Amino acid sequence: MNVGEVAALAGVTVRTLHHYDRIGLLSPSGRTSAGYRQYSAADLDRLHQVLLYRELGFPLEEVAALLDDASADPAEHLRRQHRLLRDRLERTSAMVAAVEKEMEARDMGIALTPEERFEVFGEHDPAQYDAEVRERWGETDAYAQSTRRTAAYSKDDWVRITAEMEDLGNRWVAVMRSGAAPDSAEAMDVAEDNRQHISRSFYECSPEMHAGLGRMYVEDERFAATYEAMAPGLARYVSTAVQANAARQG
């Protein structure tokens, strides 16, 4: 094969092959009558070894020394390259896993250290539901909007948001214990403040979307358990008030 054909086959430049020839790393076995380089099958095999070692980060001087070592047979080169590639694969896999974990955290907009997440959310870190949230709502505009907004939130932002959520929870308990009906103006006002909080902090929550959330507060046992832990009967109370407020907004 001539130098152009070898360059095309190996994905290198003709200039690179000329350089390898000049430094004695890969000299073609033959020449044409006009003086053009001709590469044999053995030359191509050596080029393959050169490119593998280069991909593994070896400088050209070391590559030459390795390939010219009379005590090393081709099988030894393959075993060395295989071992080095496996080592690189393990390091790369670990890096990929670390990046994926960071991506998951940022998908939820929680760019905090584990210690900060525990400090802000305690045992109820929302990142644990990331996969489920992405599966259920990952294609929606609301999910995209929430991801964009929360990606920029700092620890102080999350502290403020969780405090506002806790305050809303206290207001829900207070209005229910006051004896006000869930479709009363007092209860619907809390529901509206709840909707506005979602719109400010996460995504534009329409009354219709909020009504859907209200139904989920009783249909999803985890949401229901959260409200029931605040006060027995609160999950259904909140659900009714949210849907009543949605109807009022419509």
Backbone as CSV, one residue per row, in Angstrom:
resi,resn,N_x,N_y,N_z,CA_x,CA_y,CA_z,C_x,C_y,C_z
1,MET,0.850,-1.187,0.000,0.000,0.000,0.000,0.883,1.233,0.000
2,ASN,0.430,2.284,-0.719,1.199,3.523,-0.703,0.825,4.360,0.516
3,VAL,1.518,5.455,0.717,1.367,6.231,1.940,-0.040,6.825,2.053
4,GLY,-0.635,7.247,0.949,-1.988,7.804,0.996,-3.015,6.776,1.407
5,GLU,-2.879,5.560,0.884,-3.809,4.491,1.228,-3.688,4.110,2.701
6,VAL,-2.460,4.049,3.198,-2.251,3.712,4.608,-2.830,4.809,5.505
7,ALA,-2.605,6.072,5.135,-3.134,7.180,5.928,-4.649,7.116,6.016
8,ALA,-5.309,6.831,4.877,-6.773,6.742,4.855,-7.255,5.565,5.687
9,LEU,-6.559,4.448,5.597,-6.957,3.251,6.335,-6.822,3.449,7.836
10,ALA,-5.735,4.087,8.267,-5.442,4.222,9.704,-6.057,5.468,10.321
11,GLY,-6.580,6.372,9.505,-7.167,7.592,10.047,-6.125,8.573,10.545
12,VAL,-4.953,8.596,9.914,-3.906,9.553,10.256,-3.566,10.348,8.998
13,THR,-2.733,11.346,9.144,-2.350,12.155,7.998,-1.083,11.598,7.349
14,VAL,-0.914,11.927,6.087,0.311,11.552,5.388,1.516,12.176,6.090
15,ARG,1.341,13.404,6.572,2.434,14.077,7.276,2.866,13.286,8.507
16,THR,1.892,12.704,9.230,2.227,11.884,10.404,3.066,10.677,10.007
17,LEU,2.689,10.007,8.919,3.456,8.844,8.468,4.860,9.243,8.035
18,HIS,4.977,10.383,7.384,6.301,10.869,7.011,7.151,11.132,8.255
19,HIS,6.517,11.695,9.292,7.251,11.973,10.538,7.707,10.674,11.190
20,TYR,6.816,9.674,11.241,7.193,8.383,11.826,8.374,7.777,11.062
21,ASP,8.402,7.979,9.761,9.500,7.459,8.955,10.802,8.197,9.282
22,ARG,10.719,9.507,9.411,11.929,10.298,9.666,12.582,9.947,10.994
23,ILE,11.751,9.670,12.025,12.325,9.382,13.348,12.598,7.889,13.545
24,GLY,12.341,7.094,12.505,12.629,5.666,12.587,11.610,4.852,13.342
25,LEU,10.453,5.429,13.648,9.414,4.700,14.375,8.685,3.731,13.461
26,LEU,8.455,4.139,12.229,7.762,3.281,11.265,8.283,3.611,9.873
27,SER,9.243,2.845,9.437,9.802,3.033,8.095,9.215,1.979,7.170
28,PRO,8.679,2.397,6.029,8.080,1.425,5.106,9.115,0.421,4.602
29,SER,8.652,-0.783,4.358,9.567,-1.856,3.959,10.056,-1.716,2.533
30,GLY,9.291,-0.989,1.719,9.700,-0.911,0.319,9.555,0.477,-0.258
31,ARG,10.091,0.602,-1.439,9.989,1.828,-2.220,9.719,1.447,-3.676
32,THR,8.980,2.279,-4.354,8.780,2.070,-5.776,10.023,2.534,-6.524
33,SER,10.048,2.263,-7.815,11.178,2.708,-8.623,11.300,4.213,-8.648
34,ALA,10.177,4.882,-8.388,10.197,6.348,-8.353,10.514,6.873,-6.957
35,GLY,10.705,5.975,-6.004,11.069,6.390,-4.656,9.912,6.576,-3.703
36,TYR,8.688,6.204,-4.110,7.532,6.360,-3.236,7.482,5.225,-2.208
37,ARG,7.015,5.563,-1.003,6.941,4.588,0.078,5.908,3.498,-0.231
38,GLN,6.223,2.274,0.152,5.292,1.160,0.059,5.300,0.398,1.382
39,TYR,4.099,0.177,1.927,3.955,-0.450,3.243,3.480,-1.891,3.092
40,SER,4.118,-2.759,3.838,3.755,-4.176,3.834,2.740,-4.456,4.947
41,ALA,2.265,-5.699,5.003,1.349,-6.103,6.075,2.013,-5.969,7.440
42,ALA,3.300,-6.291,7.505,4.026,-6.161,8.778,4.142,-4.698,9.195
43,ASP,4.301,-3.802,8.207,4.358,-2.370,8.515,3.023,-1.904,9.098
44,LEU,1.939,-2.395,8.509,0.625,-2.002,9.004,0.394,-2.513,10.421
45,ASP,0.889,-3.697,10.710,0.754,-4.237,12.062,1.533,-3.363,13.050
46,ARG,2.731,-2.924,12.669,3.507,-2.051,13.553,2.799,-0.711,13.744
47,LEU,2.224,-0.187,12.659,1.487,1.069,12.769,0.318,0.918,13.747
48,HIS,-0.351,-0.208,13.682,-1.461,-0.467,14.620,-0.968,-0.418,16.062
49,GLN,0.183,-1.034,16.321,0.747,-1.016,17.664,1.125,0.402,18.084
50,VAL,1.734,1.145,17.150,2.110,2.530,17.445,0.886,3.347,17.857
51,LEU,-0.170,3.239,17.066,-1.365,4.048,17.338,-2.037,3.651,18.640
52,LEU,-2.007,2.373,18.992,-2.578,1.942,20.264,-1.805,2.532,21.444
53,TYR,-0.480,2.450,21.377,0.321,3.003,22.459,0.165,4.527,22.540
54,ARG,0.046,5.175,21.396,-0.149,6.624,21.404,-1.492,6.968,22.052
55,GLU,-2.520,6.190,21.738,-3.839,6.426,22.335,-3.784,6.249,23.845
56,LEU,-2.917,5.376,24.309,-2.764,5.141,25.745,-1.882,6.186,26.422
57,GLY,-1.370,7.134,25.631,-0.627,8.243,26.224,0.878,8.094,26.239
58,PHE,1.414,7.074,25.598,2.859,6.886,25.586,3.509,7.888,24.628
59,PRO,4.620,8.533,25.019,5.359,9.387,24.080,6.013,8.527,23.002
60,LEU,6.327,9.148,21.870,6.863,8.392,20.740,8.154,7.667,21.089
61,GLU,9.009,8.287,21.925,10.271,7.646,22.284,10.028,6.321,23.005
62,GLU,9.048,6.312,23.926,8.744,5.084,24.663,8.107,4.051,23.752
63,VAL,7.278,4.518,22.824,6.654,3.584,21.885,7.732,2.870,21.076
64,ALA,8.702,3.634,20.598,9.784,3.038,19.821,10.546,2.019,20.657
65,ALA,10.852,2.364,21.905,11.601,1.450,22.771,10.819,0.169,23.016
66,LEU,9.504,0.294,23.237,8.678,-0.886,23.484,8.638,-1.798,22.257
67,LEU,8.445,-1.207,21.094,8.294,-2.013,19.892,9.617,-2.612,19.423
68,ASP,10.722,-1.956,19.763,12.026,-2.453,19.334,12.665,-3.386,20.353
69,ASP,11.946,-3.646,21.444,12.462,-4.562,22.474,12.418,-5.986,21.922
70,ALA,13.581,-6.513,21.691,13.657,-7.844,21.063,13.073,-8.938,21.947
71,SER,12.999,-8.674,23.269,12.513,-9.719,24.184,10.994,-9.789,24.248
72,ALA,10.321,-8.786,23.665,8.849,-8.740,23.746,8.252,-9.255,22.446
73,ASP,7.411,-10.284,22.552,6.759,-10.798,21.347,5.430,-10.075,21.139
74,PRO,4.802,-10.226,19.990,3.522,-9.540,19.717,2.451,-9.826,20.766
75,ALA,2.440,-11.046,21.273,1.432,-11.384,22.279,1.633,-10.570,23.556
76,GLU,2.895,-10.317,23.909,3.171,-9.518,25.101,2.674,-8.103,24.931
77,HIS,2.835,-7.528,23.738,2.310,-6.191,23.474,0.787,-6.169,23.642
78,LEU,0.140,-7.189,23.129,-1.321,-7.240,23.240,-1.760,-7.354,24.695
79,ARG,-1.060,-8.174,25.469,-1.424,-8.311,26.882,-1.224,-6.996,27.622
80,ARG,-0.115,-6.294,27.341,0.135,-5.003,27.983,-0.938,-3.993,27.598
81,GLN,-1.249,-3.933,26.327,-2.254,-2.971,25.869,-3.634,-3.297,26.441
82,HIS,-3.931,-4.589,26.502,-5.221,-4.992,27.071,-5.317,-4.571,28.528
83,ARG,-4.243,-4.790,29.293,-4.236,-4.416,30.718,-4.386,-2.900,30.886
84,LEU,-3.668,-2.146,30.072,-3.741,-0.694,30.169,-5.115,-0.175,29.763
85,LEU,-5.694,-0.782,28.736,-7.027,-0.358,28.306,-8.074,-0.687,29.371
86,ARG,-7.937,-1.857,30.019,-8.871,-2.207,31.093,-8.760,-1.218,32.241
87,ASP,-7.540,-0.830,32.583,-7.349,0.161,33.650,-8.015,1.480,33.278
88,ARG,-7.823,1.885,32.024,-8.448,3.140,31.578,-9.965,3.022,31.611
89,LEU,-10.494,1.856,31.208,-11.939,1.657,31.208,-12.500,1.788,32.617
90,GLU,-11.814,1.212,33.598,-12.295,1.296,34.983,-12.302,2.739,35.469
91,ARG,-11.219,3.479,35.144,-11.173,4.881,35.557,-12.262,5.693,34.866
92,THR,-12.458,5.412,33.574,-13.484,6.139,32.826,-14.871,5.818,33.354
93,SER,-15.112,4.546,33.670,-16.423,4.155,34.204,-16.712,4.856,35.523
94,ALA,-15.699,4.972,36.367,-15.880,5.673,37.643,-16.185,7.149,37.411
95,MET,-15.503,7.746,36.436,-15.755,9.153,36.124,-17.158,9.339,35.561
96,VAL,-17.582,8.422,34.683,-18.931,8.496,34.117,-19.978,8.407,35.219
97,ALA,-19.780,7.471,36.155,-20.739,7.317,37.258,-20.820,8.586,38.093
98,ALA,-19.678,9.215,38.355,-19.673,10.448,39.146,-20.400,11.573,38.416
99,VAL,-20.146,11.672,37.109,-20.809,12.719,36.322,-22.312,12.467,36.262
100,GLU,-22.726,11.207,36.112,-24.159,10.896,36.051,-24.864,11.261,37.356
101,LYS,-24.192,11.024,38.484,-24.791,11.392,39.772,-24.970,12.905,39.862
102,GLU,-23.962,13.642,39.386,-24.062,15.095,39.400,-25.174,15.568,38.462
103,MET,-25.309,14.899,37.310,-26.379,15.244,36.371,-27.747,15.028,37.004
104,GLU,-27.909,13.909,37.732,-29.175,13.632,38.402,-29.507,14.718,39.418
105,ALA,-28.490,15.118,40.178,-28.720,16.166,41.177,-29.124,17.468,40.499
106,ARG,-28.448,17.798,39.385,-28.764,19.055,38.707,-30.095,18.984,37.980
107,ASP,-30.502,17.770,37.535,-31.828,17.626,36.939,-32.909,18.064,37.920
108,MET,-32.669,17.789,39.200,-33.615,18.212,40.227,-33.309,19.613,40.732
109,GLY,-32.257,20.213,40.178,-31.904,21.568,40.590,-31.286,21.631,41.969
110,ILE,-30.724,20.532,42.421,-30.169,20.514,43.768,-28.650,20.436,43.659
111,ALA,-28.032,21.549,43.360,-26.577,21.594,43.209,-25.927,21.851,44.561
112,LEU,-26.201,20.951,45.508,-25.675,21.086,46.857,-24.833,19.874,47.187
113,THR,-23.962,20.030,48.168,-23.208,18.883,48.652,-24.165,17.980,49.427
114,PRO,-23.805,16.700,49.618,-24.659,15.822,50.423,-24.939,16.389,51.814
115,GLU,-23.922,17.016,52.414,-24.107,17.590,53.740,-25.129,18.729,53.705
116,GLU,-25.034,19.579,52.669,-25.981,20.695,52.542,-27.391,20.186,52.278
117,ARG,-27.517,19.128,51.436,-28.848,18.585,51.162,-29.492,18.053,52.435
118,PHE,-28.689,17.366,53.262,-29.233,16.842,54.512,-29.617,17.983,55.436
119,GLU,-28.798,19.027,55.459,-29.084,20.175,56.328,-30.387,20.862,55.927
120,VAL,-30.628,20.946,54.605,-31.829,21.640,54.118,-33.052,20.739,54.167
121,PHE,-32.914,19.489,53.667,-34.090,18.630,53.494,-34.226,17.533,54.535
122,GLY,-33.187,17.303,55.333,-33.243,16.210,56.289,-33.324,14.878,55.569
123,GLU,-34.202,14.004,56.022,-34.347,12.684,55.407,-35.268,12.718,54.196
124,HIS,-35.813,13.880,53.862,-36.793,13.970,52.772,-36.204,14.667,51.554
125,ASP,-34.974,14.335,51.210,-34.303,14.917,50.055,-35.096,14.563,48.793
126,PRO,-35.594,15.552,48.052,-36.386,15.252,46.853,-35.598,14.563,45.757
127,ALA,-34.271,14.597,45.813,-33.463,13.957,44.774,-33.711,12.453,44.719
128,GLN,-34.179,11.860,45.821,-34.410,10.420,45.835,-35.558,10.027,44.908
129,TYR,-36.399,11.003,44.528,-37.514,10.715,43.634,-37.226,11.150,42.200
130,ASP,-35.958,11.504,41.909,-35.618,12.078,40.613,-36.023,11.183,39.457
131,ALA,-35.685,9.892,39.526,-35.979,8.983,38.416,-37.483,8.908,38.162
132,GLU,-38.263,8.821,39.237,-39.718,8.734,39.091,-40.286,10.026,38.512
133,VAL,-39.803,11.154,39.012,-40.284,12.446,38.514,-39.984,12.593,37.030
134,ARG,-38.762,12.228,36.638,-38.377,12.357,35.236,-39.215,11.430,34.358
135,GLU,-39.515,10.222,34.853,-40.302,9.280,34.067,-41.745,9.766,33.887
136,ARG,-42.311,10.332,34.954,-43.720,10.741,34.890,-43.919,12.070,34.175
137,TRP,-42.983,13.020,34.397,-43.208,14.373,33.875,-42.043,14.925,33.054
138,GLY,-41.055,14.063,32.752,-39.847,14.543,32.085,-40.074,15.199,30.739
139,GLU,-41.177,14.870,30.058,-41.440,15.446,28.731,-42.301,16.699,28.800
140,THR,-42.684,17.128,29.981,-43.601,18.269,30.099,-42.842,19.583,30.170
141,ASP,-43.535,20.654,29.792,-42.955,21.997,29.897,-42.699,22.364,31.356
142,ALA,-43.584,21.904,32.240,-43.432,22.225,33.659,-42.125,21.649,34.207
143,TYR,-41.806,20.417,33.808,-40.565,19.793,34.270,-39.360,20.577,33.756
144,ALA,-39.397,20.940,32.477,-38.278,21.697,31.898,-38.121,23.046,32.586
145,GLN,-39.249,23.708,32.849,-39.190,25.017,33.499,-38.652,24.886,34.920
146,SER,-39.097,23.887,35.641,-38.626,23.688,37.009,-37.130,23.385,37.032
147,THR,-36.681,22.568,36.079,-35.260,22.229,36.022,-34.411,23.467,35.770
148,ARG,-34.859,24.313,34.847,-34.102,25.532,34.542,-34.037,26.457,35.747
149,ARG,-35.183,26.642,36.409,-35.221,27.576,37.543,-34.367,27.094,38.706
150,THR,-34.602,25.854,39.095,-33.968,25.366,40.321,-32.483,25.088,40.148
151,ALA,-32.037,24.952,38.903,-30.611,24.708,38.677,-29.753,25.838,39.216
152,ALA,-30.338,27.028,39.299,-29.569,28.194,39.762,-29.732,28.455,41.261
153,TYR,-30.532,27.637,41.948,-30.792,27.890,43.353,-29.577,27.566,44.221
154,SER,-29.308,28.435,45.152,-28.244,28.213,46.125,-28.827,27.544,47.371
155,LYS,-27.965,27.253,48.315,-28.433,26.698,49.585,-29.413,27.659,50.261
156,ASP,-29.115,28.953,50.254,-30.011,29.930,50.883,-31.377,29.937,50.211
157,ASP,-31.396,29.786,48.888,-32.676,29.729,48.178,-33.497,28.544,48.649
158,TRP,-32.842,27.378,48.758,-33.573,26.191,49.197,-34.038,26.311,50.651
159,VAL,-33.235,26.936,51.485,-33.657,27.158,52.873,-34.921,28.014,52.899
160,ARG,-34.934,29.076,52.082,-36.112,29.952,52.019,-37.330,29.192,51.496
161,ILE,-37.149,28.420,50.440,-38.277,27.703,49.834,-38.846,26.669,50.791
162,THR,-37.977,25.917,51.465,-38.484,24.911,52.411,-39.164,25.567,53.603
163,ALA,-38.691,26.739,54.010,-39.349,27.462,55.102,-40.748,27.912,54.673
164,GLU,-40.865,28.364,53.430,-42.180,28.769,52.926,-43.116,27.568,52.856
165,MET,-42.600,26.419,52.468,-43.418,25.212,52.412,-43.868,24.796,53.812
166,GLU,-42.974,24.920,54.782,-43.335,24.585,56.170,-44.409,25.535,56.689
167,ASP,-44.284,26.812,56.325,-45.293,27.784,56.744,-46.649,27.456,56.139
168,LEU,-46.657,27.054,54.853,-47.916,26.661,54.227,-48.524,25.453,54.929
169,GLY,-47.681,24.510,55.318,-48.186,23.347,56.042,-48.831,23.742,57.358
170,ASN,-48.209,24.666,58.070,-48.788,25.129,59.333,-50.118,25.846,59.117
171,ARG,-50.189,26.605,58.026,-51.442,27.314,57.729,-52.557,26.336,57.371
172,TRP,-52.212,25.264,56.652,-53.218,24.248,56.335,-53.785,23.636,57.624
173,VAL,-52.891,23.290,58.534,-53.346,22.684,59.796,-54.228,23.670,60.561
174,ALA,-53.804,24.928,60.597,-54.548,25.933,61.361,-55.940,26.159,60.789
175,VAL,-56.055,26.260,59.457,-57.371,26.547,58.874,-58.296,25.346,59.031
176,MET,-57.764,24.132,58.940,-58.620,22.955,59.134,-59.100,22.881,60.582
177,ARG,-58.182,23.154,61.531,-58.563,23.052,62.938,-59.473,24.187,63.383
178,SER,-59.515,25.241,62.566,-60.419,26.346,62.904,-61.876,25.974,62.651
179,GLY,-62.101,24.880,61.943,-63.461,24.454,61.635,-63.955,24.943,60.277
180,ALA,-63.124,25.684,59.552,-63.540,26.180,58.238,-63.651,25.008,57.266
181,ALA,-64.688,25.047,56.451,-64.892,23.993,55.461,-63.774,24.063,54.406
182,PRO,-63.433,22.943,53.779,-62.359,22.963,52.779,-62.678,23.817,51.559
183,ASP,-63.977,24.059,51.301,-64.326,24.914,50.164,-64.683,26.326,50.619
184,SER,-64.267,26.664,51.865,-64.498,28.014,52.360,-63.471,28.967,51.764
185,ALA,-63.754,30.252,51.875,-62.836,31.259,51.348,-61.487,31.170,52.050
186,GLU,-61.514,30.907,53.375,-60.264,30.831,54.136,-59.373,29.692,53.620
187,ALA,-59.972,28.530,53.420,-59.200,27.373,52.950,-58.733,27.571,51.511
188,MET,-59.606,28.136,50.679,-59.221,28.348,49.279,-58.124,29.403,49.156
189,ASP,-58.088,30.352,50.104,-57.013,31.348,50.075,-55.659,30.696,50.347
190,VAL,-55.631,29.734,51.269,-54.385,29.003,51.522,-53.996,28.191,50.276
191,ALA,-55.015,27.586,49.653,-54.763,26.817,48.434,-54.169,27.708,47.340
192,GLU,-54.697,28.926,47.209,-54.182,29.847,46.189,-52.741,30.253,46.501
193,ASP,-52.455,30.499,47.777,-51.077,30.825,48.157,-50.151,29.645,47.862
194,ASN,-50.653,28.441,48.045,-49.900,27.229,47.740,-49.585,27.180,46.236
195,ARG,-50.584,27.465,45.416,-50.379,27.473,43.962,-49.381,28.545,43.544
196,GLN,-49.488,29.717,44.139,-48.579,30.803,43.800,-47.139,30.462,44.207
197,HIS,-47.004,29.770,45.323,-45.668,29.357,45.765,-45.031,28.410,44.749
198,ILE,-45.810,27.472,44.236,-45.295,26.563,43.210,-44.879,27.342,41.971
199,SER,-45.721,28.304,41.571,-45.428,29.099,40.368,-44.170,29.943,40.541
200,ARG,-43.974,30.487,41.735,-42.784,31.305,41.980,-41.512,30.461,42.035
201,SER,-41.612,29.312,42.653,-40.414,28.542,42.981,-40.043,27.483,41.945
202,PHE,-41.029,26.932,41.240,-40.742,25.783,40.384,-41.214,25.959,38.940
203,TYR,-42.490,26.057,38.729,-43.020,26.167,37.366,-44.374,26.870,37.426
204,GLU,-44.794,27.393,36.297,-46.076,28.097,36.219,-47.195,27.080,36.411
205,CYS,-47.818,27.137,37.577,-48.830,26.146,37.952,-50.218,26.722,37.721
206,SER,-50.879,26.278,36.668,-52.228,26.763,36.373,-53.219,26.174,37.366
207,PRO,-54.409,26.769,37.500,-55.418,26.178,38.396,-55.725,24.730,38.032
208,GLU,-55.747,24.419,36.727,-56.032,23.041,36.316,-54.920,22.090,36.763
209,MET,-53.685,22.538,36.611,-52.568,21.705,37.061,-52.603,21.533,38.575
210,HIS,-52.960,22.598,39.282,-53.026,22.509,40.738,-54.118,21.556,41.184
211,ALA,-55.228,21.545,40.441,-56.304,20.612,40.768,-55.820,19.172,40.621
212,GLY,-55.021,18.924,39.575,-54.457,17.593,39.394,-53.534,17.213,40.542
213,LEU,-52.753,18.174,41.016,-51.907,17.915,42.177,-52.766,17.605,43.398
214,GLY,-53.860,18.346,43.534,-54.747,18.118,44.671,-55.282,16.698,44.702
215,ARG,-55.629,16.176,43.543,-56.100,14.790,43.502,-54.988,13.822,43.881
216,MET,-53.765,14.151,43.485,-52.631,13.286,43.797,-52.361,13.254,45.300
217,TYR,-52.745,14.327,46.020,-52.494,14.375,47.459,-53.232,13.264,48.202
218,VAL,-54.296,12.742,47.617,-54.988,11.627,48.259,-54.766,10.313,47.521
219,GLU,-54.475,10.383,46.210,-54.287,9.160,45.432,-52.914,8.550,45.641
220,ASP,-51.914,9.385,45.887,-50.562,8.888,46.122,-50.345,8.791,47.631
221,GLU,-50.121,7.584,48.113,-50.049,7.368,49.561,-48.886,8.113,50.210
222,ARG,-47.837,8.409,49.449,-46.704,9.129,50.033,-47.074,10.582,50.310
223,PHE,-47.778,11.222,49.370,-48.244,12.579,49.614,-49.254,12.584,50.760
224,ALA,-50.166,11.628,50.710,-51.185,11.556,51.757,-50.536,11.386,53.128
225,ALA,-49.516,10.544,53.203,-48.844,10.296,54.484,-48.180,11.560,55.009
226,THR,-47.632,12.371,54.088,-46.986,13.614,54.508,-47.991,14.535,55.187
227,TYR,-49.164,14.694,54.576,-50.178,15.570,55.165,-50.807,14.954,56.410
228,GLU,-51.006,13.640,56.390,-51.613,12.993,57.549,-50.696,13.074,58.766
229,ALA,-49.374,13.129,58.513,-48.432,13.264,59.624,-48.560,14.631,60.288
230,MET,-49.020,15.628,59.538,-49.240,16.961,60.113,-50.511,16.999,60.952
231,ALA,-51.556,16.366,60.423,-52.835,16.316,61.149,-53.731,15.287,60.463
232,PRO,-54.366,14.419,61.220,-55.263,13.414,60.620,-56.363,14.094,59.812
233,GLY,-56.582,13.590,58.586,-57.620,14.141,57.728,-57.161,15.292,56.854
234,LEU,-55.893,15.730,57.032,-55.440,16.910,56.303,-55.285,16.647,54.807
235,ALA,-54.881,15.443,54.407,-54.673,15.151,52.988,-55.946,15.393,52.190
236,ARG,-57.064,14.851,52.645,-58.323,15.037,51.920,-58.794,16.483,52.018
237,TYR,-58.558,17.114,53.139,-58.946,18.520,53.307,-58.211,19.393,52.278
238,VAL,-56.898,19.204,52.176,-56.101,19.985,51.227,-56.542,19.696,49.800
239,SER,-56.753,18.416,49.491,-57.171,18.043,48.144,-58.473,18.730,47.759
240,THR,-59.430,18.717,48.661,-60.737,19.352,48.374,-60.583,20.870,48.222
241,ALA,-59.790,21.478,49.101,-59.620,22.934,49.047,-58.910,23.352,47.745
242,VAL,-57.923,22.580,47.337,-57.185,22.895,46.108,-58.111,22.816,44.901
243,GLN,-58.938,21.781,44.852,-59.839,21.625,43.698,-60.946,22.675,43.731
244,ALA,-61.383,23.052,44.928,-62.388,24.114,45.032,-61.813,25.440,44.570
245,ASN,-60.559,25.707,44.930,-59.918,26.938,44.514,-59.714,26.961,42.998
246,ALA,-59.377,25.817,42.413,-59.206,25.737,40.963,-60.519,26.076,40.256
247,ALA,-61.626,25.548,40.809,-62.926,25.847,40.233,-63.243,27.330,40.393
248,ARG,-62.866,27.920,41.537,-63.084,29.354,41.748,-62.285,30.192,40.761
249,GLN,-61.037,29.758,40.475,-60.206,30.501,39.525,-60.767,30.406,38.113
250,GLY,-61.380,29.258,37.804,-61.926,29.095,36.456,-63.160,29.928,36.241
